Amino acid sequence: MAQLIPPARISGGILVTALTAGGDASIFGLQPGDVLHFLNRTPLDSLDTLRKALAGLKAGDPVVLSMERGGQLNYIAFDSPD
């Protein structure tokens, strides 16, 4: 699998391989091939880490997601949903 992924600017992260129809990820503009690196400064190295970071959020908390697409680093900012 790693050989199919273009080189990333930051090592590690979580590769987005697919989106669920009507899921929240598409609302925030995530696409297959994106690599998620940080959620509010928490390094993302596994789905378990992502789930724990999301579970620790309260409704309305500010969220900044650091992601990489096509070698470009991007940030997605939003408030935690209810």
PDB file with one MODEL, atoms N, CA, C and O in Angstrom:
MODEL        1
ATOM      1  N   MET A   1       0.827  -1.187   0.000  1.00  0.00           N
ATOM      2  CA  MET A   1       0.000   0.000   0.000  1.00  0.00           C
ATOM      3  C   MET A   1       0.875   1.255   0.000  1.00  0.00           C
ATOM      4  O   MET A   1       0.590   2.206  -0.728  1.00  0.00           O
ATOM      5  N   ALA A   2       1.933   1.266   0.808  1.00  0.00           N
ATOM      6  CA  ALA A   2       2.783   2.456   0.921  1.00  0.00           C
ATOM      7  C   ALA A   2       3.389   2.847  -0.417  1.00  0.00           C
ATOM      8  O   ALA A   2       3.633   4.029  -0.660  1.00  0.00           O
ATOM      9  N   GLN A   3       3.638   1.873  -1.290  1.00  0.00           N
ATOM     10  CA  GLN A   3       4.232   2.168  -2.592  1.00  0.00           C
ATOM     11  C   GLN A   3       3.256   2.891  -3.514  1.00  0.00           C
ATOM     12  O   GLN A   3       3.681   3.529  -4.477  1.00  0.00           O
ATOM     13  N   LEU A   4       1.968   2.804  -3.238  1.00  0.00           N
ATOM     14  CA  LEU A   4       0.959   3.465  -4.063  1.00  0.00           C
ATOM     15  C   LEU A   4       0.740   4.917  -3.667  1.00  0.00           C
ATOM     16  O   LEU A   4       0.109   5.675  -4.403  1.00  0.00           O
ATOM     17  N   ILE A   5       1.256   5.305  -2.513  1.00  0.00           N
ATOM     18  CA  ILE A   5       1.038   6.653  -1.984  1.00  0.00           C
ATOM     19  C   ILE A   5       2.196   7.552  -2.402  1.00  0.00           C
ATOM     20  O   ILE A   5       3.356   7.174  -2.235  1.00  0.00           O
ATOM     21  N   PRO A   6       1.904   8.733  -2.942  1.00  0.00           N
ATOM     22  CA  PRO A   6       2.995   9.637  -3.290  1.00  0.00           C
ATOM     23  C   PRO A   6       3.760  10.055  -2.034  1.00  0.00           C
ATOM     24  O   PRO A   6       3.206  10.011  -0.935  1.00  0.00           O
ATOM     25  N   PRO A   7       5.011  10.455  -2.180  1.00  0.00           N
ATOM     26  CA  PRO A   7       5.791  10.882  -1.012  1.00  0.00           C
ATOM     27  C   PRO A   7       5.087  12.014  -0.261  1.00  0.00           C
ATOM     28  O   PRO A   7       4.533  12.929  -0.871  1.00  0.00           O
ATOM     29  N   ALA A   8       5.116  11.939   1.051  1.00  0.00           N
ATOM     30  CA  ALA A   8       4.474  12.957   1.887  1.00  0.00           C
ATOM     31  C   ALA A   8       5.526  13.896   2.462  1.00  0.00           C
ATOM     32  O   ALA A   8       6.676  13.509   2.669  1.00  0.00           O
ATOM     33  N   ARG A   9       5.121  15.121   2.714  1.00  0.00           N
ATOM     34  CA  ARG A   9       6.023  16.110   3.309  1.00  0.00           C
ATOM     35  C   ARG A   9       6.285  15.811   4.765  1.00  0.00           C
ATOM     36  O   ARG A   9       7.362  16.106   5.284  1.00  0.00           O
ATOM     37  N   ILE A  10       5.293  15.220   5.432  1.00  0.00           N
ATOM     38  CA  ILE A  10       5.415  14.842   6.839  1.00  0.00           C
ATOM     39  C   ILE A  10       5.231  13.332   6.904  1.00  0.00           C
ATOM     40  O   ILE A  10       4.276  12.790   6.348  1.00  0.00           O
ATOM     41  N   SER A  11       6.153  12.655   7.587  1.00  0.00           N
ATOM     42  CA  SER A  11       6.005  11.201   7.684  1.00  0.00           C
ATOM     43  C   SER A  11       4.894  10.853   8.665  1.00  0.00           C
ATOM     44  O   SER A  11       4.597  11.613   9.587  1.00  0.00           O
ATOM     45  N   GLY A  12       4.294   9.702   8.451  1.00  0.00           N
ATOM     46  CA  GLY A  12       3.222   9.237   9.331  1.00  0.00           C
ATOM     47  C   GLY A  12       1.891   9.849   8.954  1.00  0.00           C
ATOM     48  O   GLY A  12       1.764  10.522   7.931  1.00  0.00           O
ATOM     49  N   GLY A  13       0.904   9.607   9.792  1.00  0.00           N
ATOM     50  CA  GLY A  13      -0.427  10.133   9.550  1.00  0.00           C
ATOM     51  C   GLY A  13      -1.402   9.029   9.212  1.00  0.00           C
ATOM     52  O   GLY A  13      -1.058   7.848   9.254  1.00  0.00           O
ATOM     53  N   ILE A  14      -2.615   9.414   8.879  1.00  0.00           N
ATOM     54  CA  ILE A  14      -3.679   8.482   8.544  1.00  0.00           C
ATOM     55  C   ILE A  14      -4.112   8.761   7.108  1.00  0.00           C
ATOM     56  O   ILE A  14      -4.502   9.880   6.775  1.00  0.00           O
ATOM     57  N   LEU A  15      -4.040   7.746   6.271  1.00  0.00           N
ATOM     58  CA  LEU A  15      -4.433   7.883   4.878  1.00  0.00           C
ATOM     59  C   LEU A  15      -5.943   7.716   4.746  1.00  0.00           C
ATOM     60  O   LEU A  15      -6.511   6.735   5.227  1.00  0.00           O
ATOM     61  N   VAL A  16      -6.588   8.679   4.093  1.00  0.00           N
ATOM     62  CA  VAL A  16      -8.014   8.570   3.786  1.00  0.00           C
ATOM     63  C   VAL A  16      -8.115   7.721   2.522  1.00  0.00           C
ATOM     64  O   VAL A  16      -7.652   8.125   1.455  1.00  0.00           O
ATOM     65  N   THR A  17      -8.725   6.538   2.649  1.00  0.00           N
ATOM     66  CA  THR A  17      -8.822   5.644   1.498  1.00  0.00           C
ATOM     67  C   THR A  17     -10.188   5.711   0.825  1.00  0.00           C
ATOM     68  O   THR A  17     -10.300   5.455  -0.374  1.00  0.00           O
ATOM     69  N   ALA A  18     -11.224   6.053   1.582  1.00  0.00           N
ATOM     70  CA  ALA A  18     -12.576   6.133   1.039  1.00  0.00           C
ATOM     71  C   ALA A  18     -13.426   6.980   1.970  1.00  0.00           C
ATOM     72  O   ALA A  18     -13.075   7.182   3.133  1.00  0.00           O
ATOM     73  N   LEU A  19     -14.541   7.473   1.456  1.00  0.00           N
ATOM     74  CA  LEU A  19     -15.481   8.250   2.261  1.00  0.00           C
ATOM     75  C   LEU A  19     -16.824   7.537   2.285  1.00  0.00           C
ATOM     76  O   LEU A  19     -17.216   6.896   1.309  1.00  0.00           O
ATOM     77  N   THR A  20     -17.512   7.651   3.390  1.00  0.00           N
ATOM     78  CA  THR A  20     -18.851   7.097   3.516  1.00  0.00           C
ATOM     79  C   THR A  20     -19.837   8.077   2.914  1.00  0.00           C
ATOM     80  O   THR A  20     -19.769   9.273   3.199  1.00  0.00           O
ATOM     81  N   ALA A  21     -20.749   7.598   2.089  1.00  0.00           N
ATOM     82  CA  ALA A  21     -21.762   8.469   1.482  1.00  0.00           C
ATOM     83  C   ALA A  21     -22.536   9.184   2.584  1.00  0.00           C
ATOM     84  O   ALA A  21     -23.063   8.545   3.495  1.00  0.00           O
ATOM     85  N   GLY A  22     -22.602  10.497   2.499  1.00  0.00           N
ATOM     86  CA  GLY A  22     -23.323  11.290   3.481  1.00  0.00           C
ATOM     87  C   GLY A  22     -22.589  11.457   4.796  1.00  0.00           C
ATOM     88  O   GLY A  22     -23.145  12.009   5.745  1.00  0.00           O
ATOM     89  N   GLY A  23     -21.337  10.986   4.874  1.00  0.00           N
ATOM     90  CA  GLY A  23     -20.567  11.107   6.112  1.00  0.00           C
ATOM     91  C   GLY A  23     -20.012  12.505   6.305  1.00  0.00           C
ATOM     92  O   GLY A  23     -19.996  13.316   5.380  1.00  0.00           O
ATOM     93  N   ASP A  24     -19.556  12.775   7.530  1.00  0.00           N
ATOM     94  CA  ASP A  24     -19.039  14.095   7.878  1.00  0.00           C
ATOM     95  C   ASP A  24     -17.755  14.453   7.128  1.00  0.00           C
ATOM     96  O   ASP A  24     -17.506  15.632   6.874  1.00  0.00           O
ATOM     97  N   ALA A  25     -16.945  13.471   6.773  1.00  0.00           N
ATOM     98  CA  ALA A  25     -15.658  13.768   6.140  1.00  0.00           C
ATOM     99  C   ALA A  25     -15.834  14.549   4.846  1.00  0.00           C
ATOM    100  O   ALA A  25     -15.041  15.444   4.553  1.00  0.00           O
ATOM    101  N   SER A  26     -16.858  14.225   4.072  1.00  0.00           N
ATOM    102  CA  SER A  26     -17.059  14.929   2.806  1.00  0.00           C
ATOM    103  C   SER A  26     -17.502  16.375   3.034  1.00  0.00           C
ATOM    104  O   SER A  26     -17.227  17.244   2.207  1.00  0.00           O
ATOM    105  N   ILE A  27     -18.178  16.632   4.140  1.00  0.00           N
ATOM    106  CA  ILE A  27     -18.602  17.998   4.463  1.00  0.00           C
ATOM    107  C   ILE A  27     -17.390  18.905   4.633  1.00  0.00           C
ATOM    108  O   ILE A  27     -17.427  20.077   4.257  1.00  0.00           O
ATOM    109  N   PHE A  28     -16.320  18.362   5.199  1.00  0.00           N
ATOM    110  CA  PHE A  28     -15.126  19.157   5.473  1.00  0.00           C
ATOM    111  C   PHE A  28     -14.149  19.151   4.309  1.00  0.00           C
ATOM    112  O   PHE A  28     -13.054  19.701   4.420  1.00  0.00           O
ATOM    113  N   GLY A  29     -14.528  18.539   3.200  1.00  0.00           N
ATOM    114  CA  GLY A  29     -13.703  18.582   2.004  1.00  0.00           C
ATOM    115  C   GLY A  29     -12.633  17.513   1.928  1.00  0.00           C
ATOM    116  O   GLY A  29     -11.766  17.590   1.057  1.00  0.00           O
ATOM    117  N   LEU A  30     -12.656  16.523   2.799  1.00  0.00           N
ATOM    118  CA  LEU A  30     -11.665  15.462   2.722  1.00  0.00           C
ATOM    119  C   LEU A  30     -11.916  14.608   1.482  1.00  0.00           C
ATOM    120  O   LEU A  30     -13.053  14.429   1.046  1.00  0.00           O
ATOM    121  N   GLN A  31     -10.820  14.088   0.928  1.00  0.00           N
ATOM    122  CA  GLN A  31     -10.894  13.265  -0.273  1.00  0.00           C
ATOM    123  C   GLN A  31     -10.009  12.040  -0.097  1.00  0.00           C
ATOM    124  O   GLN A  31      -9.028  12.084   0.645  1.00  0.00           O
ATOM    125  N   PRO A  32     -10.350  10.946  -0.776  1.00  0.00           N
ATOM    126  CA  PRO A  32      -9.440   9.803  -0.761  1.00  0.00           C
ATOM    127  C   PRO A  32      -8.052  10.245  -1.231  1.00  0.00           C
ATOM    128  O   PRO A  32      -7.924  11.012  -2.185  1.00  0.00           O
ATOM    129  N   GLY A  33      -7.027   9.754  -0.554  1.00  0.00           N
ATOM    130  CA  GLY A  33      -5.656  10.144  -0.860  1.00  0.00           C
ATOM    131  C   GLY A  33      -5.115  11.197   0.094  1.00  0.00           C
ATOM    132  O   GLY A  33      -3.902  11.385   0.181  1.00  0.00           O
ATOM    133  N   ASP A  34      -5.999  11.889   0.813  1.00  0.00           N
ATOM    134  CA  ASP A  34      -5.549  12.856   1.814  1.00  0.00           C
ATOM    135  C   ASP A  34      -4.860  12.106   2.952  1.00  0.00           C
ATOM    136  O   ASP A  34      -5.205  10.965   3.258  1.00  0.00           O
ATOM    137  N   VAL A  35      -3.883  12.766   3.571  1.00  0.00           N
ATOM    138  CA  VAL A  35      -3.220  12.202   4.745  1.00  0.00           C
ATOM    139  C   VAL A  35      -3.469  13.150   5.909  1.00  0.00           C
ATOM    140  O   VAL A  35      -3.128  14.331   5.839  1.00  0.00           O
ATOM    141  N   LEU A  36      -4.062  12.632   6.979  1.00  0.00           N
ATOM    142  CA  LEU A  36      -4.352  13.425   8.173  1.00  0.00           C
ATOM    143  C   LEU A  36      -3.154  13.328   9.117  1.00  0.00           C
ATOM    144  O   LEU A  36      -2.706  12.233   9.456  1.00  0.00           O
ATOM    145  N   HIS A  37      -2.637  14.497   9.539  1.00  0.00           N
ATOM    146  CA  HIS A  37      -1.442  14.510  10.382  1.00  0.00           C
ATOM    147  C   HIS A  37      -1.726  14.893  11.832  1.00  0.00           C
ATOM    148  O   HIS A  37      -1.206  14.254  12.747  1.00  0.00           O
ATOM    149  N   PHE A  38      -2.532  15.912  12.053  1.00  0.00           N
ATOM    150  CA  PHE A  38      -2.781  16.389  13.418  1.00  0.00           C
ATOM    151  C   PHE A  38      -4.244  16.770  13.584  1.00  0.00           C
ATOM    152  O   PHE A  38      -4.885  17.229  12.638  1.00  0.00           O
ATOM    153  N   LEU A  39      -4.766  16.580  14.776  1.00  0.00           N
ATOM    154  CA  LEU A  39      -6.069  17.105  15.171  1.00  0.00           C
ATOM    155  C   LEU A  39      -5.837  17.902  16.442  1.00  0.00           C
ATOM    156  O   LEU A  39      -5.566  17.328  17.497  1.00  0.00           O
ATOM    157  N   ASN A  40      -5.943  19.228  16.347  1.00  0.00           N
ATOM    158  CA  ASN A  40      -5.660  20.108  17.495  1.00  0.00           C
ATOM    159  C   ASN A  40      -4.326  19.757  18.156  1.00  0.00           C
ATOM    160  O   ASN A  40      -4.266  19.546  19.367  1.00  0.00           O
ATOM    161  N   ARG A  41      -3.278  19.698  17.371  1.00  0.00           N
ATOM    162  CA  ARG A  41      -1.912  19.435  17.839  1.00  0.00           C
ATOM    163  C   ARG A  41      -1.669  18.001  18.296  1.00  0.00           C
ATOM    164  O   ARG A  41      -0.555  17.675  18.708  1.00  0.00           O
ATOM    165  N   THR A  42      -2.668  17.144  18.237  1.00  0.00           N
ATOM    166  CA  THR A  42      -2.471  15.740  18.570  1.00  0.00           C
ATOM    167  C   THR A  42      -2.003  15.016  17.320  1.00  0.00           C
ATOM    168  O   THR A  42      -2.729  14.978  16.327  1.00  0.00           O
ATOM    169  N   PRO A  43      -0.795  14.434  17.344  1.00  0.00           N
ATOM    170  CA  PRO A  43      -0.331  13.697  16.166  1.00  0.00           C
ATOM    171  C   PRO A  43      -1.224  12.487  15.913  1.00  0.00           C
ATOM    172  O   PRO A  43      -1.556  11.739  16.833  1.00  0.00           O
ATOM    173  N   LEU A  44      -1.600  12.309  14.669  1.00  0.00           N
ATOM    174  CA  LEU A  44      -2.473  11.198  14.302  1.00  0.00           C
ATOM    175  C   LEU A  44      -1.626  10.091  13.689  1.00  0.00           C
ATOM    176  O   LEU A  44      -1.079  10.242  12.596  1.00  0.00           O
ATOM    177  N   ASP A  45      -1.527   8.979  14.406  1.00  0.00           N
ATOM    178  CA  ASP A  45      -0.730   7.854  13.926  1.00  0.00           C
ATOM    179  C   ASP A  45      -1.556   6.583  13.759  1.00  0.00           C
ATOM    180  O   ASP A  45      -1.047   5.563  13.294  1.00  0.00           O
ATOM    181  N   SER A  46      -2.834   6.647  14.139  1.00  0.00           N
ATOM    182  CA  SER A  46      -3.709   5.482  13.990  1.00  0.00           C
ATOM    183  C   SER A  46      -5.166   5.937  14.078  1.00  0.00           C
ATOM    184  O   SER A  46      -5.458   7.043  14.534  1.00  0.00           O
ATOM    185  N   LEU A  47      -6.061   5.076  13.638  1.00  0.00           N
ATOM    186  CA  LEU A  47      -7.485   5.392  13.764  1.00  0.00           C
ATOM    187  C   LEU A  47      -7.886   5.482  15.234  1.00  0.00           C
ATOM    188  O   LEU A  47      -8.762   6.269  15.595  1.00  0.00           O
ATOM    189  N   ASP A  48      -7.250   4.684  16.073  1.00  0.00           N
ATOM    190  CA  ASP A  48      -7.549   4.729  17.501  1.00  0.00           C
ATOM    191  C   ASP A  48      -7.207   6.108  18.087  1.00  0.00           C
ATOM    192  O   ASP A  48      -7.971   6.651  18.886  1.00  0.00           O
ATOM    193  N   THR A  49      -6.074   6.661  17.692  1.00  0.00           N
ATOM    194  CA  THR A  49      -5.681   8.000  18.153  1.00  0.00           C
ATOM    195  C   THR A  49      -6.684   9.042  17.671  1.00  0.00           C
ATOM    196  O   THR A  49      -7.057   9.935  18.432  1.00  0.00           O
ATOM    197  N   LEU A  50      -7.126   8.941  16.420  1.00  0.00           N
ATOM    198  CA  LEU A  50      -8.118   9.871  15.887  1.00  0.00           C
ATOM    199  C   LEU A  50      -9.426   9.761  16.658  1.00  0.00           C
ATOM    200  O   LEU A  50     -10.012  10.775  17.037  1.00  0.00           O
ATOM    201  N   ARG A  51      -9.883   8.545  16.891  1.00  0.00           N
ATOM    202  CA  ARG A  51     -11.144   8.346  17.627  1.00  0.00           C
ATOM    203  C   ARG A  51     -11.062   8.918  19.037  1.00  0.00           C
ATOM    204  O   ARG A  51     -12.016   9.540  19.505  1.00  0.00           O
ATOM    205  N   LYS A  52      -9.930   8.718  19.724  1.00  0.00           N
ATOM    206  CA  LYS A  52      -9.761   9.249  21.084  1.00  0.00           C
ATOM    207  C   LYS A  52      -9.759  10.778  21.071  1.00  0.00           C
ATOM    208  O   LYS A  52     -10.364  11.411  21.936  1.00  0.00           O
ATOM    209  N   ALA A  53      -9.080  11.363  20.092  1.00  0.00           N
ATOM    210  CA  ALA A  53      -9.032  12.827  20.008  1.00  0.00           C
ATOM    211  C   ALA A  53     -10.426  13.385  19.745  1.00  0.00           C
ATOM    212  O   ALA A  53     -10.808  14.398  20.333  1.00  0.00           O
ATOM    213  N   LEU A  54     -11.190  12.736  18.869  1.00  0.00           N
ATOM    214  CA  LEU A  54     -12.554  13.192  18.584  1.00  0.00           C
ATOM    215  C   LEU A  54     -13.469  13.006  19.794  1.00  0.00           C
ATOM    216  O   LEU A  54     -14.321  13.852  20.065  1.00  0.00           O
ATOM    217  N   ALA A  55     -13.294  11.904  20.519  1.00  0.00           N
ATOM    218  CA  ALA A  55     -14.133  11.634  21.693  1.00  0.00           C
ATOM    219  C   ALA A  55     -13.892  12.658  22.803  1.00  0.00           C
ATOM    220  O   ALA A  55     -14.779  12.912  23.618  1.00  0.00           O
ATOM    221  N   GLY A  56     -12.698  13.243  22.833  1.00  0.00           N
ATOM    222  CA  GLY A  56     -12.376  14.229  23.857  1.00  0.00           C
ATOM    223  C   GLY A  56     -12.918  15.615  23.578  1.00  0.00           C
ATOM    224  O   GLY A  56     -12.776  16.513  24.407  1.00  0.00           O
ATOM    225  N   LEU A  57     -13.535  15.804  22.428  1.00  0.00           N
ATOM    226  CA  LEU A  57     -14.086  17.109  22.069  1.00  0.00           C
ATOM    227  C   LEU A  57     -15.478  17.285  22.640  1.00  0.00           C
ATOM    228  O   LEU A  57     -16.254  16.333  22.720  1.00  0.00           O
ATOM    229  N   LYS A  58     -15.788  18.503  23.034  1.00  0.00           N
ATOM    230  CA  LYS A  58     -17.144  18.858  23.453  1.00  0.00           C
ATOM    231  C   LYS A  58     -17.819  19.590  22.302  1.00  0.00           C
ATOM    232  O   LYS A  58     -17.147  20.170  21.448  1.00  0.00           O
ATOM    233  N   ALA A  59     -19.127  19.564  22.279  1.00  0.00           N
ATOM    234  CA  ALA A  59     -19.882  20.275  21.243  1.00  0.00           C
ATOM    235  C   ALA A  59     -19.468  21.740  21.222  1.00  0.00           C
ATOM    236  O   ALA A  59     -19.449  22.407  22.257  1.00  0.00           O
ATOM    237  N   GLY A  60     -19.139  22.228  20.040  1.00  0.00           N
ATOM    238  CA  GLY A  60     -18.761  23.629  19.883  1.00  0.00           C
ATOM    239  C   GLY A  60     -17.278  23.913  20.066  1.00  0.00           C
ATOM    240  O   GLY A  60     -16.844  25.037  19.819  1.00  0.00           O
ATOM    241  N   ASP A  61     -16.476  22.921  20.498  1.00  0.00           N
ATOM    242  CA  ASP A  61     -15.035  23.130  20.638  1.00  0.00           C
ATOM    243  C   ASP A  61     -14.431  23.447  19.275  1.00  0.00           C
ATOM    244  O   ASP A  61     -14.841  22.868  18.269  1.00  0.00           O
ATOM    245  N   PRO A  62     -13.463  24.358  19.230  1.00  0.00           N
ATOM    246  CA  PRO A  62     -12.784  24.621  17.959  1.00  0.00           C
ATOM    247  C   PRO A  62     -11.884  23.438  17.602  1.00  0.00           C
ATOM    248  O   PRO A  62     -11.259  22.832  18.473  1.00  0.00           O
ATOM    249  N   VAL A  63     -11.830  23.123  16.316  1.00  0.00           N
ATOM    250  CA  VAL A  63     -11.043  21.991  15.825  1.00  0.00           C
ATOM    251  C   VAL A  63     -10.208  22.474  14.640  1.00  0.00           C
ATOM    252  O   VAL A  63     -10.704  23.170  13.754  1.00  0.00           O
ATOM    253  N   VAL A  64      -8.937  22.091  14.645  1.00  0.00           N
ATOM    254  CA  VAL A  64      -8.078  22.346  13.489  1.00  0.00           C
ATOM    255  C   VAL A  64      -7.489  21.005  13.078  1.00  0.00           C
ATOM    256  O   VAL A  64      -6.819  20.339  13.868  1.00  0.00           O
ATOM    257  N   LEU A  65      -7.742  20.622  11.850  1.00  0.00           N
ATOM    258  CA  LEU A  65      -7.258  19.372  11.292  1.00  0.00           C
ATOM    259  C   LEU A  65      -6.155  19.700  10.289  1.00  0.00           C
ATOM    260  O   LEU A  65      -6.378  20.438   9.330  1.00  0.00           O
ATOM    261  N   SER A  66      -4.975  19.150  10.516  1.00  0.00           N
ATOM    262  CA  SER A  66      -3.857  19.332   9.598  1.00  0.00           C
ATOM    263  C   SER A  66      -3.834  18.141   8.653  1.00  0.00           C
ATOM    264  O   SER A  66      -3.793  16.989   9.085  1.00  0.00           O
ATOM    265  N   MET A  67      -3.861  18.433   7.354  1.00  0.00           N
ATOM    266  CA  MET A  67      -3.882  17.358   6.371  1.00  0.00           C
ATOM    267  C   MET A  67      -2.992  17.714   5.193  1.00  0.00           C
ATOM    268  O   MET A  67      -2.637  18.873   4.980  1.00  0.00           O
ATOM    269  N   GLU A  68      -2.641  16.679   4.433  1.00  0.00           N
ATOM    270  CA  GLU A  68      -1.784  16.860   3.266  1.00  0.00           C
ATOM    271  C   GLU A  68      -2.488  16.275   2.048  1.00  0.00           C
ATOM    272  O   GLU A  68      -3.051  15.181   2.089  1.00  0.00           O
ATOM    273  N   ARG A  69      -2.437  17.041   0.968  1.00  0.00           N
ATOM    274  CA  ARG A  69      -3.033  16.582  -0.299  1.00  0.00           C
ATOM    275  C   ARG A  69      -2.098  16.982  -1.429  1.00  0.00           C
ATOM    276  O   ARG A  69      -1.797  18.162  -1.607  1.00  0.00           O
ATOM    277  N   GLY A  70      -1.649  16.016  -2.177  1.00  0.00           N
ATOM    278  CA  GLY A  70      -0.789  16.307  -3.325  1.00  0.00           C
ATOM    279  C   GLY A  70       0.474  17.062  -2.961  1.00  0.00           C
ATOM    280  O   GLY A  70       0.928  17.915  -3.724  1.00  0.00           O
ATOM    281  N   GLY A  71       1.048  16.760  -1.803  1.00  0.00           N
ATOM    282  CA  GLY A  71       2.278  17.422  -1.371  1.00  0.00           C
ATOM    283  C   GLY A  71       2.075  18.787  -0.745  1.00  0.00           C
ATOM    284  O   GLY A  71       3.049  19.432  -0.357  1.00  0.00           O
ATOM    285  N   GLN A  72       0.839  19.244  -0.636  1.00  0.00           N
ATOM    286  CA  GLN A  72       0.538  20.543  -0.032  1.00  0.00           C
ATOM    287  C   GLN A  72      -0.087  20.346   1.349  1.00  0.00           C
ATOM    288  O   GLN A  72      -1.022  19.561   1.508  1.00  0.00           O
ATOM    289  N   LEU A  73       0.431  21.055   2.335  1.00  0.00           N
ATOM    290  CA  LEU A  73      -0.146  21.011   3.676  1.00  0.00           C
ATOM    291  C   LEU A  73      -1.325  21.966   3.746  1.00  0.00           C
ATOM    292  O   LEU A  73      -1.248  23.097   3.265  1.00  0.00           O
ATOM    293  N   ASN A  74      -2.398  21.516   4.336  1.00  0.00           N
ATOM    294  CA  ASN A  74      -3.620  22.316   4.456  1.00  0.00           C
ATOM    295  C   ASN A  74      -4.165  22.190   5.871  1.00  0.00           C
ATOM    296  O   ASN A  74      -3.853  21.244   6.594  1.00  0.00           O
ATOM    297  N   TYR A  75      -4.979  23.159   6.248  1.00  0.00           N
ATOM    298  CA  TYR A  75      -5.642  23.138   7.549  1.00  0.00           C
ATOM    299  C   TYR A  75      -7.133  23.329   7.328  1.00  0.00           C
ATOM    300  O   TYR A  75      -7.562  24.170   6.537  1.00  0.00           O
ATOM    301  N   ILE A  76      -7.899  22.543   8.033  1.00  0.00           N
ATOM    302  CA  ILE A  76      -9.349  22.661   8.000  1.00  0.00           C
ATOM    303  C   ILE A  76      -9.782  23.028   9.410  1.00  0.00           C
ATOM    304  O   ILE A  76      -9.533  22.276  10.353  1.00  0.00           O
ATOM    305  N   ALA A  77     -10.430  24.181   9.561  1.00  0.00           N
ATOM    306  CA  ALA A  77     -10.891  24.635  10.879  1.00  0.00           C
ATOM    307  C   ALA A  77     -12.407  24.592  10.926  1.00  0.00           C
ATOM    308  O   ALA A  77     -13.079  25.003   9.980  1.00  0.00           O
ATOM    309  N   PHE A  78     -12.945  24.090  12.037  1.00  0.00           N
ATOM    310  CA  PHE A  78     -14.378  24.019  12.225  1.00  0.00           C
ATOM    311  C   PHE A  78     -14.676  23.863  13.707  1.00  0.00           C
ATOM    312  O   PHE A  78     -13.775  23.598  14.502  1.00  0.00           O
ATOM    313  N   ASP A  79     -15.936  24.026  14.077  1.00  0.00           N
ATOM    314  CA  ASP A  79     -16.363  23.785  15.444  1.00  0.00           C
ATOM    315  C   ASP A  79     -16.865  22.352  15.540  1.00  0.00           C
ATOM    316  O   ASP A  79     -17.516  21.848  14.626  1.00  0.00           O
ATOM    317  N   SER A  80     -16.555  21.702  16.659  1.00  0.00           N
ATOM    318  CA  SER A  80     -17.010  20.329  16.872  1.00  0.00           C
ATOM    319  C   SER A  80     -18.538  20.288  16.799  1.00  0.00           C
ATOM    320  O   SER A  80     -19.216  21.090  17.441  1.00  0.00           O
ATOM    321  N   PRO A  81     -19.077  19.345  16.011  1.00  0.00           N
ATOM    322  CA  PRO A  81     -20.531  19.258  15.896  1.00  0.00           C
ATOM    323  C   PRO A  81     -21.176  18.834  17.217  1.00  0.00           C
ATOM    324  O   PRO A  81     -20.523  18.298  18.113  1.00  0.00           O
ATOM    325  N   ASP A  82     -22.473  19.092  17.300  1.00  0.00           N
ATOM    326  CA  ASP A  82     -23.223  18.732  18.521  1.00  0.00           C
ATOM    327  C   ASP A  82     -23.304  17.246  18.708  1.00  0.00           C
ATOM    328  O   ASP A  82     -23.897  16.777  19.679  1.00  0.00           O
TER     329      ASP A  82
ENDMDL
END
